[in-house]
């Protein structure tokens, strides 16, 4: 049996892989991250961080960096790009979205991982894997094989790790391609606005949004479905704009150009033995609503502490299995809401009639709020059994006597918020912190939080608490 090079090898250093590496390092797990690229991608596509991801960034002390490098916009207009204002009463201090260039968030999270002690190796591509009772051997295109206790595939939609595992990836292939890019346009802004307003009812996947003086983010349906590894050209945009609007708006000087499809697939299993999948390796869907990056980062935070506990030897037998049990249904729900949004974007009379009906219903604040909560992932409730509605949900960043709650979750440990001031974490104090605070902004006696901020227990009985501490944090 070879000595492991690391506790965990992660294939892929996008946002999911980097976030997972940092989460594991909070528990002193040795991590090697393999990045097939040697240089950051040149494209500066803007991606959005939704409310739940912003909450996780706040928990881990990253929110200030995100806000410094991104731009806030209201939590509005995400569902099928139906233009409605932000709903009232979103239960979070972070009721906005942050647009940030993808290379910037990639670098920010990779820096966070290395600052915490992860080792990132650029230019390393996984070509094979072999697992046994003691670990995983990871074959590389160049260099000696690596040995680890576990391997996690965060290597994207065309995941090599998933294919090597033989995990089925059922779903629907792409039916439509969409071009997206950032470029300058010579047509006056008021003329662009008037042209798009005239066509809005017939072309939901066509828009030019201002991104700076004379600069626009341009989205237009592609002529055909094609190989998305081949980036589109400026002429592709000009031809499609002219075909749909009668003008190409004088677009020129592109900053970046990309192509995306509406393929929708979900891996049958997130874990096979010592190998796991996360992010786009586990699920792909159209980018409408901007949920993809967020879904992957949230996978990483769910998995990190569980895999660390498994490696450290204190995890209950079933803990690592809860990763698939919790995150697979969440991804399935995202796939469904993106399917629905794509249907609402179709130009046929039927989908457009449904779109007009939903647009009218979204004038009801509760409907608008429900859809925004779905897109931003603050509606998730994991199944922890019978109990109050708060059980299994994420807890907002409430006020506590030391300031704000999320600052107490920075180290990725569990937390008991004890308003009774008579409970204890006992023998779990090495992995669960205790805050005795009768002033905490809760309407229940006490709660036990997992490291991902989800409520694992509610009550005031020590014996009941001990049973739930054992369930989530071992004996």
C-alpha positions in Angstrom: 0.0 0.0 0.0 1.5 3.3 -1.1 1.7 6.2 1.3 -0.9 8.8 0.2 0.4 12.0 -1.4 -2.7 13.7 0.1 -5.9 13.0 1.9 -7.9 14.3 -1.1 -7.1 14.9 -4.7 -9.5 17.3 -6.5 -9.7 17.2 -10.2 -10.6 20.7 -11.4 -9.8 24.1 -10.0 -12.9 26.1 -11.0 -15.0 27.7 -8.2 -16.4 24.3 -7.0 -12.9 22.6 -6.8 -11.3 25.6 -5.1 -14.1 26.1 -2.6 -14.0 22.4 -1.7 -10.3 22.6 -1.2 -10.6 25.5 1.2 -13.4 23.8 3.1 -11.3 20.7 3.6 -8.3 22.7 4.7 -10.4 24.2 7.5 -10.3 20.7 9.0 -6.5 20.2 8.3 -7.1 17.8 5.5 -4.2 17.7 3.0 -5.4 18.6 -0.5 -3.9 18.6 -4.0 -6.0 20.3 -6.7 -5.3 19.4 -10.3 -5.9 22.1 -12.8 -5.6 21.1 -16.5 -5.0 24.7 -17.6 -1.6 26.3 -17.1 -3.0 29.9 -17.5 -6.3 31.5 -16.5 -9.0 31.6 -19.2 -8.7 34.9 -21.1 -12.5 35.5 -21.3 -14.0 37.9 -18.8 -17.6 36.6 -18.8 -19.6 38.1 -16.0 -21.2 35.5 -13.6 -23.6 36.2 -10.8 -23.4 35.2 -7.1 -26.9 34.7 -5.7 -28.0 35.2 -2.1 -27.2 31.8 -0.7 -23.7 31.9 -2.2 -23.2 35.4 -0.7 -24.2 34.0 2.6 -21.6 31.2 2.3 -19.0 33.8 1.4 -19.9 35.8 4.5 -19.6 32.7 6.6 -16.1 32.1 5.4 -14.9 35.7 5.5 -14.8 36.2 1.8 -17.7 38.6 1.2 -15.7 41.8 1.4 -13.4 40.5 -1.3 -16.3 39.5 -3.5 -18.0 42.9 -3.1 -14.7 44.7 -3.8 -14.3 42.9 -7.1 -18.0 42.8 -8.2 -21.0 44.9 -8.8 -24.3 44.6 -6.8 -27.6 44.5 -8.5 -31.1 44.0 -7.0 -32.4 40.5 -6.5 -34.9 40.9 -9.3 -35.6 39.8 -12.9 -33.9 36.4 -12.6 -36.7 34.1 -13.3 -36.9 33.6 -17.1 -35.6 37.3 -17.3 -39.2 38.5 -16.5 -38.6 42.1 -15.5 -40.1 42.4 -12.0 -38.8 44.3 -9.0 -37.2 42.6 -6.1 -39.8 41.0 -3.8 -40.3 42.3 -0.2 -39.4 40.3 2.9 -36.4 38.2 1.7 -35.1 36.8 4.9 -31.4 37.8 4.6 -29.2 40.8 4.9 -27.7 40.0 1.5 -30.8 40.5 -0.6 -28.9 41.3 -3.8 -26.9 39.6 -6.6 -23.2 40.3 -7.3 -22.0 40.3 -10.9 -18.3 39.4 -11.1 -16.0 38.4 -13.9 -15.5 34.6 -13.9 -11.7 34.8 -14.0 -11.9 37.0 -10.9 -14.1 34.7 -8.8 -12.0 31.8 -9.9 -8.8 33.5 -8.8 -10.4 34.7 -5.5 -11.5 31.2 -4.5 -8.2 29.7 -5.7 -6.3 32.2 -3.5 -8.6 31.4 -0.6 -7.7 27.7 -1.0 -3.9 28.3 -1.2 -4.0 30.7 1.7 -5.6 27.9 3.7 -2.8 25.4 2.6 -4.2 23.6 -0.4 -1.7 22.8 -3.2 -2.8 23.7 -6.7 -1.0 22.0 -9.6 -1.6 23.7 -13.0 -1.2 21.7 -16.2 -2.2 18.3 -14.7 -4.9 16.3 -16.5 -6.5 13.1 -15.0 -6.4 10.2 -17.4 -7.2 7.2 -15.2 -8.2 6.1 -11.7 -8.1 2.9 -9.7 -9.6 2.6 -6.2 -9.2 -0.1 -3.5 -10.0 -0.5 0.1 -7.3 2.0 1.2 -7.4 4.8 -1.4 -7.4 5.9 -5.0 -4.6 6.0 -7.5 -5.0 8.9 -9.9 -3.2 8.5 -13.3 -2.0 11.7 -15.0 -1.3 12.6 -18.6 2.2 13.8 -17.5 4.1 12.8 -14.3 3.9 10.1 -11.7 0.5 8.8 -10.5 -0.9 10.4 -7.3 -2.2 8.4 -4.4 -5.0 9.8 -2.1 -7.6 8.6 0.3 -10.3 10.2 -1.8 -10.8 11.8 -5.2 -13.4 14.4 -6.0 -14.3 15.2 -9.7 -14.9 18.9 -10.0 -13.8 18.8 -13.6 -16.9 20.2 -15.4 -19.6 19.0 -17.7 -17.4 16.7 -19.7 -15.9 15.3 -16.5 -13.2 12.7 -17.1 -13.7 11.5 -13.5 -17.4 10.8 -14.0 -16.7 9.0 -17.3 -13.9 6.8 -15.7 -16.3 5.9 -12.9 -19.0 4.9 -15.4 -21.6 7.0 -13.7 -24.7 7.5 -16.0 -25.5 11.1 -16.9 -29.1 10.9 -18.1 -31.0 13.9 -19.4 -31.6 15.8 -22.6 -29.1 16.9 -25.2 -28.9 20.5 -26.3 -31.7 21.6 -28.6 -30.7 25.3 -28.8 -27.5 27.1 -28.7 -27.2 30.7 -27.6 -24.3 33.2 -28.3 -23.2 35.5 -25.5 -20.5 38.1 -25.6 -19.4 41.6 -24.6 -18.7 44.1 -27.3 -19.1 47.7 -28.4 -22.0 49.0 -30.5 -22.2 52.1 -32.7 -26.0 52.3 -32.8 -27.4 55.0 -30.4 -28.7 53.5 -27.1 -32.2 54.8 -27.6 -32.4 53.1 -31.0 -31.2 49.8 -29.5 -33.8 50.0 -26.8 -36.6 50.8 -29.3 -35.7 47.9 -31.6 -35.5 45.4 -28.8 -38.8 46.6 -27.3 -40.5 46.0 -30.6 -39.2 42.4 -30.8 -39.5 41.5 -27.1 -42.6 39.4 -27.4 -41.1 37.2 -30.1 -37.4 36.8 -29.1 -36.9 36.3 -25.3 -33.3 35.1 -25.9 -32.3 38.3 -27.6 -31.0 41.3 -25.7 -28.3 43.9 -25.5 -27.6 45.2 -22.0 -25.4 48.1 -21.3 -22.1 47.1 -19.7 -20.3 50.5 -19.8 -20.1 53.5 -22.1 -20.8 52.2 -25.6 -20.3 48.6 -24.3 -23.0 45.9 -24.3 -23.5 42.4 -23.2 -25.1 40.8 -26.2 -27.2 37.6 -26.2 -28.6 36.1 -29.4 -29.9 32.7 -30.5 -27.3 30.8 -32.5 -28.2 29.6 -36.0 -27.5 25.9 -35.2 -26.4 23.6 -32.3 -22.7 23.0 -32.7 -19.5 22.1 -30.8 -19.4 24.4 -27.8 -15.7 24.0 -27.4 -15.3 26.2 -30.6 -15.9 29.8 -29.6 -18.1 31.9 -31.9 -16.8 34.7 -34.0 -18.0 38.3 -34.1 -19.4 37.6 -37.6 -21.6 34.9 -36.0 -23.1 37.6 -33.8 -23.5 40.1 -36.7 -25.3 37.5 -38.9 -27.7 36.4 -36.1 -28.5 40.0 -35.0 -29.2 41.0 -38.6 -31.4 37.9 -39.2 -33.6 38.7 -36.2 -33.6 42.5 -36.1 -32.6 43.7 -39.6 -29.5 45.3 -38.2 -26.3 44.2 -36.4 -26.3 47.4 -34.3 -22.7 48.1 -35.6 -21.2 45.7 -33.0 -17.4 45.6 -32.9 -14.4 45.3 -30.6 -15.5 42.2 -28.6 -14.1 41.7 -25.1 -15.1 38.1 -25.0 -17.4 35.7 -26.9 -18.9 32.4 -25.8 -21.6 29.9 -26.7 -23.9 27.9 -24.4 -26.5 25.2 -24.9 -29.5 24.0 -23.1 -28.4 20.4 -22.4 -29.8 19.2 -19.1 -28.3 16.2 -17.3 -27.9 14.9 -13.7 -25.5 12.2 -12.6 -27.2 9.1 -11.2 -24.7 8.9 -8.3 -22.6 11.6 -6.6 -20.4 8.9 -4.9 -18.9 5.6 -6.0 -16.7 4.3 -3.1 -13.9 6.7 -2.5 -14.6 8.9 -5.5 -17.2 11.7 -5.5 -18.6 14.3 -8.0 -19.5 17.9 -7.5 -20.4 21.0 -9.5 -20.9 20.6 -13.3 -19.4 17.1 -13.2 -22.6 16.1 -11.4 -25.1 18.3 -13.1 -25.5 20.5 -16.2 -28.3 22.8 -17.2 -28.9 26.0 -19.2 -27.4 29.1 -17.6 -30.8 30.9 -17.5 -31.3 32.3 -14.0 -27.5 32.1 -13.4 -27.6 29.2 -11.0 -24.7 26.9 -12.2 -21.7 28.4 -10.4 -23.8 28.9 -7.3 -25.0 25.3 -7.3 -21.4 24.0 -7.5 -20.1 26.2 -4.7 -23.0 25.1 -2.5 -22.2 21.4 -3.3 -18.6 22.1 -2.1 -19.7 23.6 1.2 -22.1 20.7 1.8 -19.5 18.1 1.0 -16.3 19.6 2.6 -17.0 19.1 6.3 -18.6 15.7 5.7 -15.6 14.3 3.8 -13.3 15.8 6.4 -15.2 14.1 9.2 -15.0 10.8 7.3 -11.2 11.1 6.9 -10.7 12.3 10.5 -12.6 9.2 11.7 -15.4 10.8 13.7 -18.1 10.8 11.1 -21.2 8.7 11.8 -21.4 5.8 9.3 -24.1 7.5 7.2 -22.8 11.1 7.2 -20.9 11.0 3.8 -24.0 9.4 2.2 -26.0 12.5 3.1 -24.1 14.5 0.5 -25.9 12.7 -2.4 -29.1 12.4 -0.4 -29.2 16.2 0.1 -27.6 17.7 -3.0 -29.0 15.4 -5.7 -32.6 16.5 -5.1 -31.5 20.2 -5.0 -29.8 19.8 -8.5 -32.9 18.0 -9.8 -35.0 21.0 -8.7 -32.6 23.4 -10.4 -32.8 21.3 -13.6 -36.6 21.6 -13.5 -36.7 25.3 -13.0 -34.2 25.9 -15.8 -36.3 23.6 -18.1 -39.4 25.7 -17.2 -37.5 29.0 -17.9 -36.3 27.8 -21.2 -39.8 26.9 -22.2 -40.9 30.4 -21.2 -38.3 31.8 -23.5 -39.5 29.9 -26.6 -41.1 32.0 -29.4 -44.1 29.8 -30.0 -47.6 31.1 -29.1 -48.2 28.5 -26.3 -45.0 29.2 -24.3 -45.6 32.9 -24.8 -49.1 32.7 -23.5 -47.8 30.9 -20.4 -45.1 33.6 -20.0 -47.7 36.4 -20.1 -49.8 34.6 -17.5 -46.7 34.1 -15.2 -45.7 37.7 -15.7 -49.2 38.7 -14.5 -49.0 36.3 -11.5 -45.6 37.7 -10.5 -47.3 41.0 -9.7 -48.4 39.1 -6.6 -45.5 39.6 -4.2 -45.7 36.1 -2.7 -45.3 34.5 -6.2 -42.4 36.8 -7.1 -40.7 36.0 -3.8 -41.2 32.3 -4.1 -39.5 32.3 -7.5 -36.6 34.5 -6.4 -36.1 32.2 -3.3 -36.0 29.2 -5.6 -33.4 30.8 -8.0 -31.2 32.1 -5.1 -31.4 28.8 -3.2 -32.7 30.2 0.1 -35.8 28.0 -0.1 -33.8 24.8 0.4 -35.0 22.6 3.2 -33.1 19.3 3.7 -35.1 16.4 5.1 -34.0 15.9 8.7 -37.2 14.3 9.8 -40.3 15.7 11.5 -40.0 19.1 13.2 -40.6 22.8 12.9 -40.3 24.5 9.5 -36.8 25.9 10.4 -35.4 22.4 10.8 -33.2 21.5 7.8 -33.2 25.1 6.5 -30.3 27.5 6.4 -30.3 30.1 9.1 -30.0 33.8 8.1 -27.2 36.0 9.5 -29.0 36.9 12.7 -27.7 39.3 15.3 -25.9 37.7 18.3 -24.1 39.3 21.2 -20.8 39.1 19.5 -22.1 40.9 16.4 -23.3 38.7 13.6 -23.8 35.0 13.5 -21.9 34.2 10.3 -18.6 35.5 11.7 -18.8 32.6 14.2 -18.9 30.0 11.4 -15.7 31.0 9.8 -13.7 27.9 10.8 -16.3 25.4 9.5 -17.3 23.9 12.8 -20.7 23.2 14.1 -22.3 25.7 16.4 -24.9 25.5 19.3 -26.8 28.7 19.8 -28.1 28.3 23.3 -30.7 30.9 24.4 -31.4 28.9 27.6 -27.8 29.2 28.8 -28.0 25.7 30.4 -27.0 23.4 27.5 -23.6 22.1 26.7 -21.7 20.5 23.8 -19.9 18.2 26.2 -17.6 15.7 24.5 -18.3 17.3 21.1 -16.6 20.6 22.0 -13.6 19.8 19.8 -15.9 20.0 16.7 -18.9 22.1 17.9 -18.7 25.6 19.3 -21.1 26.8 22.0 -22.7 30.3 22.1 -24.8 30.9 25.2 -26.8 34.0 24.2 -30.4 34.7 25.4 -30.5 37.8 23.1 -29.8 35.8 19.9 -32.4 36.8 17.2 -34.3 33.5 17.3 -37.9 32.6 18.2 -36.9 29.1 19.4 -35.0 28.1 22.6 -31.8 26.8 21.0 -30.5 25.5 17.6 -27.7 23.3 16.6 -26.1 24.4 13.3 -24.0 22.3 11.0 -20.9 23.8 9.5 -22.9 24.8 6.3 -25.3 26.8 8.4 -28.3 24.5 8.2 -30.3 23.8 11.3 -29.8 20.3 12.5 -31.8 20.5 15.8 -34.2 22.8 17.7 -35.1 22.5 21.3 -34.1 22.9 25.0 -33.5 19.3 26.2 -29.9 18.2 26.8 -30.6 14.5 26.1 -32.3 15.2 22.8 -29.4 17.6 21.9 -26.9 14.8 22.7 -28.7 12.4 20.4 -28.5 15.0 17.5 -24.9 15.8 18.3 -24.1 12.1 17.8 -26.1 12.0 14.7 -24.2 14.7 12.9 -20.9 14.9 14.8 -20.2 11.3 15.8 -19.7 9.8 19.3 
